[in-house]
Amino acid sequence: MLEQDFEQRMRLGRLFDMYGGLLTEKQQQCLRFYFYDDLSLTEIAEEMEVSRQAVHDLLKRVEQTLERNEKKLGLLARDTRDKERLRSVIQLLTAEPSQKEQAISILNEMCGEGR
């Protein structure tokens, strides 16, 4: 359960990095306190002069908004996929230098994906 919470927190942080600019200033401030300052819900509530429940509800709504943005735009999925492909290129070039052509092919394919 704890690891799942950690995984979800990491995902939310990455979604915030990708889509944070689309949030309101209040939503951004709350997430900055949560991620960058590592404040508890109670501490955030004190900083924002709202109840702990209001912070909890805001974080849940923001999480839903970020997930909705990801579902529509898919930036996090693309980033994850690209990193996996780059790792495979690095592996091909370091572990199996004879696979240079395959590595180049993967890189060319990545560049041709509408970027």
MOPAC internal coordinates of N, CA, C and O (Angstrom, degrees):
PM7 1SCF
backbone

  N    0.0000 0     0.00 0     0.00 0    0    0    0
  C    1.4608 1     0.00 0     0.00 0    1    0    0
  C    1.5311 1   110.77 1     0.00 0    2    1    0
  O    1.2310 1   120.07 1   134.34 1    3    2    1
  N    1.3436 1   117.47 1   -45.66 1    3    2    1
  C    1.4569 1   121.29 1  -179.94 1    5    3    2
  C    1.5217 1   110.95 1   -61.05 1    6    5    3
  O    1.2310 1   120.25 1   136.94 1    7    6    5
  N    1.3304 1   117.13 1   -43.06 1    7    6    5
  C    1.4579 1   120.00 1   179.60 1    9    7    6
  C    1.5241 1   110.80 1   -64.52 1   10    9    7
  O    1.2310 1   120.34 1   141.93 1   11   10    9
  N    1.3318 1   116.96 1   -38.07 1   11   10    9
  C    1.4553 1   120.36 1   178.07 1   13   11   10
  C    1.5311 1   109.55 1   -62.90 1   14   13   11
  O    1.2310 1   120.23 1   138.00 1   15   14   13
  N    1.3190 1   117.16 1   -42.00 1   15   14   13
  C    1.4608 1   120.74 1   176.66 1   17   15   14
  C    1.5214 1   110.69 1   -61.28 1   18   17   15
  O    1.2310 1   120.43 1   138.40 1   19   18   17
  N    1.3299 1   116.78 1   -41.60 1   19   18   17
  C    1.4537 1   121.43 1   178.09 1   21   19   18
  C    1.5262 1   110.08 1   -62.81 1   22   21   19
  O    1.2310 1   120.46 1   134.34 1   23   22   21
  N    1.3268 1   116.73 1   -45.66 1   23   22   21
  C    1.4690 1   121.03 1   179.26 1   25   23   22
  C    1.5262 1   110.77 1   -59.95 1   26   25   23
  O    1.2310 1   120.55 1   136.06 1   27   26   25
  N    1.3231 1   116.55 1   -43.94 1   27   26   25
  C    1.4627 1   120.74 1  -179.83 1   29   27   26
  C    1.5310 1   110.52 1   -66.08 1   30   29   27
  O    1.2310 1   120.64 1   140.55 1   31   30   29
  N    1.3157 1   116.38 1   -39.45 1   31   30   29
  C    1.4698 1   119.72 1   178.09 1   33   31   30
  C    1.5219 1   110.68 1   -64.60 1   34   33   31
  O    1.2310 1   120.17 1   139.36 1   35   34   33
  N    1.3189 1   117.28 1   -40.64 1   35   34   33
  C    1.4665 1   121.15 1   177.79 1   37   35   34
  C    1.5266 1   110.68 1   -63.64 1   38   37   35
  O    1.2310 1   120.86 1   137.07 1   39   38   37
  N    1.3289 1   115.96 1   -42.93 1   39   38   37
  C    1.4696 1   120.03 1   178.88 1   41   39   38
  C    1.5280 1   110.18 1   -62.63 1   42   41   39
  O    1.2310 1   120.53 1   135.20 1   43   42   41
  N    1.3178 1   116.59 1   -44.80 1   43   42   41
  C    1.4568 1   120.59 1   179.88 1   45   43   42
  C    1.5297 1   110.45 1   -61.50 1   46   45   43
  O    1.2310 1   120.57 1   140.14 1   47   46   45
  N    1.3143 1   116.51 1   -39.86 1   47   46   45
  C    1.4618 1   120.84 1   177.20 1   49   47   46
  C    1.5180 1   112.04 1   -62.48 1   50   49   47
  O    1.2310 1   120.73 1   137.51 1   51   50   49
  N    1.3177 1   116.20 1   -42.49 1   51   50   49
  C    1.4687 1   119.92 1   178.48 1   53   51   50
  C    1.5248 1   110.99 1   -67.78 1   54   53   51
  O    1.2310 1   120.62 1   141.16 1   55   54   53
  N    1.3400 1   116.43 1   -38.84 1   55   54   53
  C    1.4653 1   119.19 1   176.26 1   57   55   54
  C    1.5305 1   110.57 1   -63.51 1   58   57   55
  O    1.2310 1   120.57 1   141.23 1   59   58   57
  N    1.3177 1   116.51 1   -38.77 1   59   58   57
  C    1.4673 1   120.41 1   177.50 1   61   59   58
  C    1.5237 1   110.32 1   -62.65 1   62   61   59
  O    1.2310 1   120.43 1   138.53 1   63   62   61
  N    1.3314 1   116.78 1   -41.47 1   63   62   61
  C    1.4661 1   120.04 1   177.04 1   65   63   62
  C    1.5293 1   111.16 1   -59.62 1   66   65   63
  O    1.2310 1   120.83 1   140.53 1   67   66   65
  N    1.3288 1   116.01 1   -39.47 1   67   66   65
  C    1.4692 1   120.68 1  -177.25 1   69   67   66
  C    1.5292 1   113.12 1   -77.12 1   70   69   67
  O    1.2310 1   120.83 1   135.93 1   71   70   69
  N    1.3160 1   116.01 1   -44.07 1   71   70   69
  C    1.4647 1   120.61 1  -169.02 1   73   71   70
  C    1.5301 1   114.34 1  -117.63 1   74   73   71
  O    1.2310 1   119.87 1  -173.69 1   75   74   73
  N    1.3092 1   117.86 1     6.31 1   75   74   73
  C    1.4532 1   121.11 1  -176.47 1   77   75   74
  C    1.5222 1   113.83 1   -55.94 1   78   77   75
  O    1.2310 1   120.58 1   146.09 1   79   78   77
  N    1.3163 1   116.50 1   -33.91 1   79   78   77
  C    1.4536 1   120.72 1   179.83 1   81   79   78
  C    1.5170 1   113.94 1   -64.56 1   82   81   79
  O    1.2310 1   120.35 1   164.30 1   83   82   81
  N    1.3251 1   116.94 1   -15.70 1   83   82   81
  C    1.4596 1   121.22 1   179.81 1   85   83   82
  C    1.5303 1   112.38 1   -89.34 1   86   85   83
  O    1.2310 1   120.76 1   174.09 1   87   86   85
  N    1.3221 1   116.16 1    -5.91 1   87   86   85
  C    1.4675 1   120.85 1  -178.51 1   89   87   86
  C    1.5214 1   111.01 1   -88.78 1   90   89   87
  O    1.2310 1   120.81 1   -17.93 1   91   90   89
  N    1.3261 1   116.06 1   162.07 1   91   90   89
  C    1.4649 1   120.13 1   174.78 1   93   91   90
  C    1.5230 1   109.27 1   -69.85 1   94   93   91
  O    1.2310 1   120.80 1   -16.19 1   95   94   93
  N    1.3086 1   116.08 1   163.81 1   95   94   93
  C    1.4648 1   120.85 1   179.25 1   97   95   94
  C    1.5317 1   111.14 1   -59.56 1   98   97   95
  O    1.2310 1   120.45 1   138.89 1   99   98   97
  N    1.3233 1   116.75 1   -41.11 1   99   98   97
  C    1.4695 1   121.37 1   179.56 1  101   99   98
  C    1.5321 1   110.64 1   -63.46 1  102  101   99
  O    1.2310 1   120.33 1   137.34 1  103  102  101
  N    1.3247 1   116.98 1   -42.66 1  103  102  101
  C    1.4620 1   120.94 1   178.42 1  105  103  102
  C    1.5232 1   110.29 1   -64.35 1  106  105  103
  O    1.2310 1   120.49 1   136.52 1  107  106  105
  N    1.3312 1   116.67 1   -43.48 1  107  106  105
  C    1.4648 1   120.77 1   178.81 1  109  107  106
  C    1.5214 1   111.05 1   -62.17 1  110  109  107
  O    1.2310 1   120.71 1   136.29 1  111  110  109
  N    1.3275 1   116.24 1   -43.71 1  111  110  109
  C    1.4628 1   120.74 1  -179.75 1  113  111  110
  C    1.5300 1   110.62 1   -60.52 1  114  113  111
  O    1.2310 1   120.67 1   135.08 1  115  114  113
  N    1.3168 1   116.33 1   -44.92 1  115  114  113
  C    1.4574 1   120.86 1  -179.49 1  117  115  114
  C    1.5324 1   110.51 1   -61.25 1  118  117  115
  O    1.2310 1   120.33 1   135.15 1  119  118  117
  N    1.3236 1   116.98 1   -44.85 1  119  118  117
  C    1.4651 1   119.74 1   179.94 1  121  119  118
  C    1.5204 1   111.83 1   -69.47 1  122  121  119
  O    1.2310 1   119.60 1   146.41 1  123  122  121
  N    1.3199 1   118.36 1   -33.59 1  123  122  121
  C    1.4706 1   119.89 1   175.56 1  125  123  122
  C    1.5274 1   110.56 1   -62.64 1  126  125  123
  O    1.2310 1   120.80 1   136.14 1  127  126  125
  N    1.3367 1   116.07 1   -43.86 1  127  126  125
  C    1.4662 1   119.06 1   176.32 1  129  127  126
  C    1.5258 1   110.45 1   -60.00 1  130  129  127
  O    1.2310 1   120.72 1   138.47 1  131  130  129
  N    1.3141 1   116.22 1   -41.53 1  131  130  129
  C    1.4642 1   122.31 1  -175.78 1  133  131  130
  C    1.5263 1   111.78 1   -69.90 1  134  133  131
  O    1.2310 1   120.17 1   133.36 1  135  134  133
  N    1.3320 1   117.28 1   -46.64 1  135  134  133
  C    1.4647 1   120.31 1  -174.92 1  137  135  134
  C    1.5248 1   113.71 1   -91.62 1  138  137  135
  O    1.2310 1   120.48 1   128.28 1  139  138  137
  N    1.3091 1   116.68 1   -51.72 1  139  138  137
  C    1.4585 1   119.78 1  -172.02 1  141  139  138
  C    1.5241 1   112.59 1   -80.16 1  142  141  139
  O    1.2310 1   120.77 1   142.08 1  143  142  141
  N    1.3434 1   116.14 1   -37.92 1  143  142  141
  C    1.4564 1   119.50 1  -179.61 1  145  143  142
  C    1.5273 1   112.38 1   -94.83 1  146  145  143
  O    1.2310 1   120.48 1   170.73 1  147  146  145
  N    1.3318 1   116.69 1    -9.27 1  147  146  145
  C    1.4609 1   124.13 1   178.75 1  149  147  146
  C    1.5321 1   112.02 1    53.23 1  150  149  147
  O    1.2310 1   121.26 1  -136.60 1  151  150  149
  N    1.3369 1   115.20 1    43.40 1  151  150  149
  C    1.4537 1   120.12 1   179.20 1  153  151  150
  C    1.5258 1   110.55 1   -84.24 1  154  153  151
  O    1.2310 1   120.89 1   -29.47 1  155  154  153
  N    1.3140 1   115.90 1   150.53 1  155  154  153
  C    1.4636 1   121.16 1   174.92 1  157  155  154
  C    1.5289 1   108.22 1   -74.91 1  158  157  155
  O    1.2310 1   120.69 1   -12.21 1  159  158  157
  N    1.3245 1   116.29 1   167.79 1  159  158  157
  C    1.4620 1   120.53 1   178.05 1  161  159  158
  C    1.5297 1   110.64 1   -60.33 1  162  161  159
  O    1.2310 1   120.74 1   140.72 1  163  162  161
  N    1.3131 1   116.19 1   -39.28 1  163  162  161
  C    1.4659 1   120.52 1   178.58 1  165  163  162
  C    1.5249 1   111.09 1   -63.62 1  166  165  163
  O    1.2310 1   120.65 1   136.27 1  167  166  165
  N    1.3272 1   116.36 1   -43.73 1  167  166  165
  C    1.4676 1   120.23 1   179.29 1  169  167  166
  C    1.5310 1   111.37 1   -65.13 1  170  169  167
  O    1.2310 1   120.66 1   139.29 1  171  170  169
  N    1.3223 1   116.35 1   -40.71 1  171  170  169
  C    1.4647 1   120.28 1   177.26 1  173  171  170
  C    1.5255 1   109.86 1   -62.54 1  174  173  171
  O    1.2310 1   120.66 1   136.56 1  175  174  173
  N    1.3248 1   116.34 1   -43.44 1  175  174  173
  C    1.4662 1   120.95 1   179.37 1  177  175  174
  C    1.5266 1   110.39 1   -58.56 1  178  177  175
  O    1.2310 1   120.29 1   138.21 1  179  178  177
  N    1.3222 1   117.05 1   -41.79 1  179  178  177
  C    1.4571 1   120.41 1   178.53 1  181  179  178
  C    1.5281 1   111.15 1   -64.47 1  182  181  179
  O    1.2310 1   120.46 1   135.99 1  183  182  181
  N    1.3290 1   116.72 1   -44.01 1  183  182  181
  C    1.4702 1   121.31 1   179.89 1  185  183  182
  C    1.5255 1   111.56 1   -62.92 1  186  185  183
  O    1.2310 1   120.87 1   140.19 1  187  186  185
  N    1.3336 1   115.95 1   -39.81 1  187  186  185
  C    1.4584 1   120.75 1  -176.06 1  189  187  186
  C    1.5317 1   112.95 1   -91.52 1  190  189  187
  O    1.2310 1   121.27 1   176.11 1  191  190  189
  N    1.3150 1   115.17 1    -3.89 1  191  190  189
  C    1.4675 1   122.34 1   179.70 1  193  191  190
  C    1.5343 1   111.89 1    57.29 1  194  193  191
  O    1.2310 1   121.80 1  -131.13 1  195  194  193
  N    1.3212 1   114.16 1    48.87 1  195  194  193
  C    1.4665 1   122.54 1   175.84 1  197  195  194
  C    1.5248 1   107.60 1  -135.88 1  198  197  195
  O    1.2310 1   120.48 1    -2.97 1  199  198  197
  N    1.3212 1   116.69 1   177.03 1  199  198  197
  C    1.4609 1   119.72 1   178.69 1  201  199  198
  C    1.5290 1   110.74 1   -79.11 1  202  201  199
  O    1.2310 1   121.26 1   -19.40 1  203  202  201
  N    1.3078 1   115.20 1   160.60 1  203  202  201
  C    1.4617 1   120.98 1   176.02 1  205  203  202
  C    1.5267 1   109.45 1   -60.86 1  206  205  203
  O    1.2310 1   120.53 1   140.36 1  207  206  205
  N    1.3344 1   116.60 1   -39.64 1  207  206  205
  C    1.4603 1   121.09 1   179.30 1  209  207  206
  C    1.5338 1   110.90 1   -62.57 1  210  209  207
  O    1.2310 1   120.33 1   142.53 1  211  210  209
  N    1.3290 1   116.97 1   -37.47 1  211  210  209
  C    1.4650 1   120.42 1   178.29 1  213  211  210
  C    1.5257 1   110.49 1   -63.66 1  214  213  211
  O    1.2310 1   120.29 1   140.35 1  215  214  213
  N    1.3190 1   117.04 1   -39.65 1  215  214  213
  C    1.4651 1   121.02 1   177.56 1  217  215  214
  C    1.5206 1   109.69 1   -65.30 1  218  217  215
  O    1.2310 1   120.66 1   133.64 1  219  218  217
  N    1.3153 1   116.34 1   -46.36 1  219  218  217
  C    1.4646 1   120.91 1   178.74 1  221  219  218
  C    1.5271 1   110.68 1   -56.99 1  222  221  219
  O    1.2310 1   120.52 1   132.07 1  223  222  221
  N    1.3275 1   116.62 1   -47.93 1  223  222  221
  C    1.4668 1   120.97 1  -179.82 1  225  223  222
  C    1.5264 1   111.56 1   -63.81 1  226  225  223
  O    1.2310 1   120.66 1   139.25 1  227  226  225
  N    1.3294 1   116.35 1   -40.75 1  227  226  225
  C    1.4648 1   120.35 1   179.15 1  229  227  226
  C    1.5237 1   110.65 1   -62.73 1  230  229  227
  O    1.2310 1   120.15 1   135.40 1  231  230  229
  N    1.3315 1   117.31 1   -44.60 1  231  230  229
  C    1.4677 1   120.53 1   179.23 1  233  231  230
  C    1.5298 1   111.03 1   -61.90 1  234  233  231
  O    1.2310 1   120.13 1   140.25 1  235  234  233
  N    1.3184 1   117.36 1   -39.75 1  235  234  233
  C    1.4728 1   120.67 1   178.82 1  237  235  234
  C    1.5325 1   110.64 1   -65.10 1  238  237  235
  O    1.2310 1   120.49 1   136.42 1  239  238  237
  N    1.3355 1   116.67 1   -43.58 1  239  238  237
  C    1.4758 1   120.07 1   179.25 1  241  239  238
  C    1.5179 1   111.05 1   -65.09 1  242  241  239
  O    1.2310 1   120.80 1   139.03 1  243  242  241
  N    1.3268 1   116.07 1   -40.97 1  243  242  241
  C    1.4646 1   120.02 1   179.63 1  245  243  242
  C    1.5278 1   110.08 1   -65.21 1  246  245  243
  O    1.2310 1   120.53 1   138.77 1  247  246  245
  N    1.3209 1   116.59 1   -41.23 1  247  246  245
  C    1.4637 1   120.32 1   177.42 1  249  247  246
  C    1.5300 1   110.02 1   -58.48 1  250  249  247
  O    1.2310 1   120.16 1   135.64 1  251  250  249
  N    1.3178 1   117.30 1   -44.36 1  251  250  249
  C    1.4688 1   120.93 1   178.37 1  253  251  250
  C    1.5247 1   111.00 1   -63.62 1  254  253  251
  O    1.2310 1   120.35 1   139.91 1  255  254  253
  N    1.3137 1   116.93 1   -40.09 1  255  254  253
  C    1.4654 1   120.95 1   178.55 1  257  255  254
  C    1.5235 1   110.73 1   -63.92 1  258  257  255
  O    1.2310 1   120.60 1   134.92 1  259  258  257
  N    1.3269 1   116.46 1   -45.08 1  259  258  257
  C    1.4675 1   120.04 1   179.50 1  261  259  258
  C    1.5251 1   111.32 1   -63.66 1  262  261  259
  O    1.2310 1   120.23 1   138.69 1  263  262  261
  N    1.3203 1   117.16 1   -41.31 1  263  262  261
  C    1.4672 1   120.81 1   178.45 1  265  263  262
  C    1.5365 1   110.76 1   -64.77 1  266  265  263
  O    1.2310 1   120.70 1   141.84 1  267  266  265
  N    1.3349 1   116.27 1   -38.16 1  267  266  265
  C    1.4685 1   120.55 1   177.30 1  269  267  266
  C    1.5359 1   110.57 1   -63.35 1  270  269  267
  O    1.2310 1   120.85 1   137.29 1  271  270  269
  N    1.3269 1   115.99 1   -42.71 1  271  270  269
  C    1.4667 1   120.43 1   177.40 1  273  271  270
  C    1.5216 1   110.75 1   -61.78 1  274  273  271
  O    1.2310 1   120.77 1   137.64 1  275  274  273
  N    1.3265 1   116.14 1   -42.36 1  275  274  273
  C    1.4725 1   119.68 1   179.30 1  277  275  274
  C    1.5160 1   110.71 1   -64.45 1  278  277  275
  O    1.2310 1   120.41 1   140.03 1  279  278  277
  N    1.3180 1   116.83 1   -39.97 1  279  278  277
  C    1.4652 1   120.14 1   179.97 1  281  279  278
  C    1.5262 1   110.74 1   -62.54 1  282  281  279
  O    1.2310 1   120.51 1   142.00 1  283  282  281
  N    1.3190 1   116.63 1   -38.00 1  283  282  281
  C    1.4662 1   121.08 1  -179.42 1  285  283  282
  C    1.5195 1   112.73 1   -77.39 1  286  285  283
  O    1.2310 1   120.37 1   137.85 1  287  286  285
  N    1.3441 1   116.90 1   -42.15 1  287  286  285
  C    1.4585 1   120.43 1  -171.45 1  289  287  286
  C    1.5317 1   114.46 1  -102.80 1  290  289  287
  O    1.2310 1   120.12 1   148.62 1  291  290  289
  N    1.3169 1   117.38 1   -31.38 1  291  290  289
  C    1.4622 1   121.39 1   175.86 1  293  291  290
  C    1.5198 1   116.19 1    67.15 1  294  293  291
  O    1.2310 1   119.54 1  -154.33 1  295  294  293
  N    1.3228 1   118.48 1    25.67 1  295  294  293
  C    1.4609 1   120.35 1  -178.20 1  297  295  294
  C    1.5208 1   113.03 1   -66.25 1  298  297  295
  O    1.2310 1   120.23 1   140.12 1  299  298  297
  N    1.3204 1   117.17 1   -39.88 1  299  298  297
  C    1.4625 1   120.14 1   179.86 1  301  299  298
  C    1.5262 1   110.52 1   -66.95 1  302  301  299
  O    1.2310 1   120.46 1   137.82 1  303  302  301
  N    1.3124 1   116.73 1   -42.18 1  303  302  301
  C    1.4708 1   120.24 1   178.46 1  305  303  302
  C    1.5239 1   110.38 1   -62.13 1  306  305  303
  O    1.2310 1   120.50 1   137.99 1  307  306  305
  N    1.3198 1   116.65 1   -42.01 1  307  306  305
  C    1.4728 1   120.28 1   179.21 1  309  307  306
  C    1.5217 1   110.33 1   -64.83 1  310  309  307
  O    1.2310 1   120.51 1   136.00 1  311  310  309
  N    1.3256 1   116.63 1   -44.00 1  311  310  309
  C    1.4597 1   120.86 1   179.39 1  313  311  310
  C    1.5257 1   110.95 1   -60.49 1  314  313  311
  O    1.2310 1   120.56 1   135.47 1  315  314  313
  N    1.3205 1   116.54 1   -44.53 1  315  314  313
  C    1.4660 1   121.49 1   179.32 1  317  315  314
  C    1.5244 1   110.53 1   -62.73 1  318  317  315
  O    1.2310 1   120.62 1   134.45 1  319  318  317
  N    1.3126 1   116.43 1   -45.55 1  319  318  317
  C    1.4659 1   121.19 1   179.34 1  321  319  318
  C    1.5303 1   111.05 1   -61.97 1  322  321  319
  O    1.2310 1   120.48 1   136.17 1  323  322  321
  N    1.3353 1   116.70 1   -43.83 1  323  322  321
  C    1.4621 1   120.29 1  -179.97 1  325  323  322
  C    1.5252 1   111.42 1   -63.66 1  326  325  323
  O    1.2310 1   120.33 1   139.51 1  327  326  325
  N    1.3214 1   116.98 1   -40.49 1  327  326  325
  C    1.4648 1   119.60 1   179.12 1  329  327  326
  C    1.5263 1   111.31 1   -64.79 1  330  329  327
  O    1.2310 1   120.41 1   140.67 1  331  330  329
  N    1.3317 1   116.82 1   -39.33 1  331  330  329
  C    1.4662 1   120.24 1   177.54 1  333  331  330
  C    1.5238 1   110.52 1   -63.09 1  334  333  331
  O    1.2310 1   120.67 1   138.19 1  335  334  333
  N    1.3140 1   116.32 1   -41.81 1  335  334  333
  C    1.4614 1   119.87 1   179.77 1  337  335  334
  C    1.5244 1   111.22 1   -67.02 1  338  337  335
  O    1.2310 1   120.31 1   140.96 1  339  338  337
  N    1.3220 1   117.01 1   -39.04 1  339  338  337
  C    1.4690 1   119.91 1   178.03 1  341  339  338
  C    1.5244 1   110.91 1   -65.94 1  342  341  339
  O    1.2310 1   120.41 1   142.62 1  343  342  341
  N    1.3331 1   116.81 1   -37.38 1  343  342  341
  C    1.4682 1   119.26 1   175.96 1  345  343  342
  C    1.5252 1   110.61 1   -61.86 1  346  345  343
  O    1.2310 1   120.49 1   140.87 1  347  346  345
  N    1.3295 1   116.67 1   -39.13 1  347  346  345
  C    1.4644 1   119.05 1   179.19 1  349  347  346
  C    1.5263 1   110.80 1   -66.96 1  350  349  347
  O    1.2310 1   119.98 1   144.72 1  351  350  349
  N    1.3133 1   117.64 1   -35.28 1  351  350  349
  C    1.4714 1   120.88 1   176.54 1  353  351  350
  C    1.5241 1   109.86 1   -65.08 1  354  353  351
  O    1.2310 1   120.46 1   134.22 1  355  354  353
  N    1.3217 1   116.72 1   -45.78 1  355  354  353
  C    1.4676 1   120.41 1   178.21 1  357  355  354
  C    1.5221 1   110.38 1   -59.21 1  358  357  355
  O    1.2310 1   120.87 1   136.08 1  359  358  357
  N    1.3352 1   115.93 1   -43.92 1  359  358  357
  C    1.4612 1   119.67 1   179.49 1  361  359  358
  C    1.5257 1   110.79 1   -62.17 1  362  361  359
  O    1.2310 1   120.52 1   136.49 1  363  362  361
  N    1.3160 1   116.61 1   -43.51 1  363  362  361
  C    1.4646 1   119.92 1   178.88 1  365  363  362
  C    1.5235 1   111.52 1   -61.76 1  366  365  363
  O    1.2310 1   120.40 1   138.91 1  367  366  365
  N    1.3040 1   116.84 1   -41.09 1  367  366  365
  C    1.4624 1   120.26 1  -176.62 1  369  367  366
  C    1.5277 1   113.37 1   -76.79 1  370  369  367
  O    1.2310 1   120.16 1   151.47 1  371  370  369
  N    1.3265 1   117.29 1   -28.53 1  371  370  369
  C    1.4617 1   119.03 1  -178.48 1  373  371  370
  C    1.5279 1   112.61 1   -94.18 1  374  373  371
  O    1.2310 1   120.39 1   136.39 1  375  374  373
  N    1.3105 1   116.85 1   -43.61 1  375  374  373
  C    1.4633 1   119.88 1  -176.44 1  377  375  374
  C    1.5266 1   112.03 1   -83.72 1  378  377  375
  O    1.2310 1   121.13 1   147.13 1  379  378  377
  N    1.3141 1   115.45 1   -32.87 1  379  378  377
  C    1.4603 1   119.41 1  -176.65 1  381  379  378
  C    1.5306 1   109.68 1  -136.66 1  382  381  379
  O    1.2310 1   120.44 1  -102.48 1  383  382  381
  N    1.3326 1   116.76 1    77.52 1  383  382  381
  C    1.4621 1   119.83 1  -177.60 1  385  383  382
  C    1.5311 1   113.49 1   -56.13 1  386  385  383
  O    1.2310 1   120.13 1   157.19 1  387  386  385
  N    1.3141 1   117.37 1   -22.81 1  387  386  385
  C    1.4644 1   120.10 1   178.83 1  389  387  386
  C    1.5277 1   111.56 1   -69.21 1  390  389  387
  O    1.2310 1   120.12 1   168.38 1  391  390  389
  N    1.3189 1   117.37 1   -11.62 1  391  390  389
  C    1.4683 1   122.42 1  -179.56 1  393  391  390
  C    1.5197 1   112.31 1   -92.26 1  394  393  391
  O    1.2310 1   120.58 1  -157.59 1  395  394  393
  N    1.3359 1   116.50 1    22.41 1  395  394  393
  C    1.4586 1   121.30 1  -177.44 1  397  395  394
  C    1.5307 1   111.60 1   -55.51 1  398  397  395
  O    1.2310 1   120.06 1   137.77 1  399  398  397
  N    1.3065 1   117.50 1   -42.23 1  399  398  397
  C    1.4706 1   120.83 1  -178.85 1  401  399  398
  C    1.5205 1   111.69 1   -62.78 1  402  401  399
  O    1.2310 1   120.37 1   139.43 1  403  402  401
  N    1.3270 1   116.90 1   -40.57 1  403  402  401
  C    1.4600 1   120.43 1   178.11 1  405  403  402
  C    1.5255 1   110.60 1   -65.24 1  406  405  403
  O    1.2310 1   120.58 1   139.67 1  407  406  405
  N    1.3213 1   116.50 1   -40.33 1  407  406  405
  C    1.4616 1   120.79 1   178.17 1  409  407  406
  C    1.5255 1   110.61 1   -63.17 1  410  409  407
  O    1.2310 1   120.45 1   136.18 1  411  410  409
  N    1.3038 1   116.74 1   -43.82 1  411  410  409
  C    1.4676 1   121.08 1   178.21 1  413  411  410
  C    1.5207 1   110.22 1   -63.32 1  414  413  411
  O    1.2310 1   120.12 1   141.12 1  415  414  413
  N    1.3070 1   117.38 1   -38.88 1  415  414  413
  C    1.4587 1   121.55 1   178.57 1  417  415  414
  C    1.5284 1   111.36 1   -61.63 1  418  417  415
  O    1.2310 1   120.65 1   136.45 1  419  418  417
  N    1.3268 1   116.36 1   -43.55 1  419  418  417
  C    1.4702 1   120.57 1   178.15 1  421  419  418
  C    1.5234 1   110.24 1   -62.48 1  422  421  419
  O    1.2310 1   120.36 1   135.59 1  423  422  421
  N    1.3335 1   116.91 1   -44.41 1  423  422  421
  C    1.4652 1   120.38 1  -179.99 1  425  423  422
  C    1.5233 1   111.55 1   -63.75 1  426  425  423
  O    1.2310 1   120.55 1   137.82 1  427  426  425
  N    1.3344 1   116.55 1   -42.18 1  427  426  425
  C    1.4625 1   119.90 1   178.02 1  429  427  426
  C    1.5235 1   111.12 1   -62.71 1  430  429  427
  O    1.2310 1   120.48 1   139.76 1  431  430  429
  N    1.3202 1   116.69 1   -40.24 1  431  430  429
  C    1.4679 1   121.19 1   178.15 1  433  431  430
  C    1.5211 1   110.55 1   -62.59 1  434  433  431
  O    1.2310 1   121.03 1   136.61 1  435  434  433
  N    1.3378 1   115.64 1   -43.39 1  435  434  433
  C    1.4737 1   119.45 1   179.13 1  437  435  434
  C    1.5209 1   111.09 1   -61.75 1  438  437  435
  O    1.2310 1   120.09 1   139.02 1  439  438  437
  N    1.3194 1   117.43 1   -40.98 1  439  438  437
  C    1.4632 1   121.15 1  -179.06 1  441  439  438
  C    1.5229 1   112.05 1   -68.85 1  442  441  439
  O    1.2310 1   120.34 1   154.81 1  443  442  441
  N    1.3174 1   116.96 1   -25.19 1  443  442  441
  C    1.4501 1   121.05 1  -177.97 1  445  443  442
  C    1.5234 1   114.55 1   -90.78 1  446  445  443
  O    1.2310 1   119.87 1  -170.46 1  447  446  445
  N    1.3408 1   117.85 1     9.54 1  447  446  445
  C    1.4602 1   121.21 1  -177.02 1  449  447  446
  C    1.5160 1   112.48 1   -88.30 1  450  449  447
  O    1.2310 1   120.72 1  -145.11 1  451  450  449
  N    1.3063 1   116.22 1    34.89 1  451  450  449
  C    1.4557 1   119.41 1   176.04 1  453  451  450
  C    1.5126 1   114.32 1    82.01 1  454  453  451
  O    1.2310 1   120.45 1  -153.45 1  455  454  453
  N    1.2935 1   116.74 1    26.55 1  455  454  453
  C    1.4741 1   119.51 1   179.88 1  457  455  454
  C    1.4869 1   111.01 1   -92.05 1  458  457  455
  O    1.2310 1   120.10 1   180.00 1  459  458  457

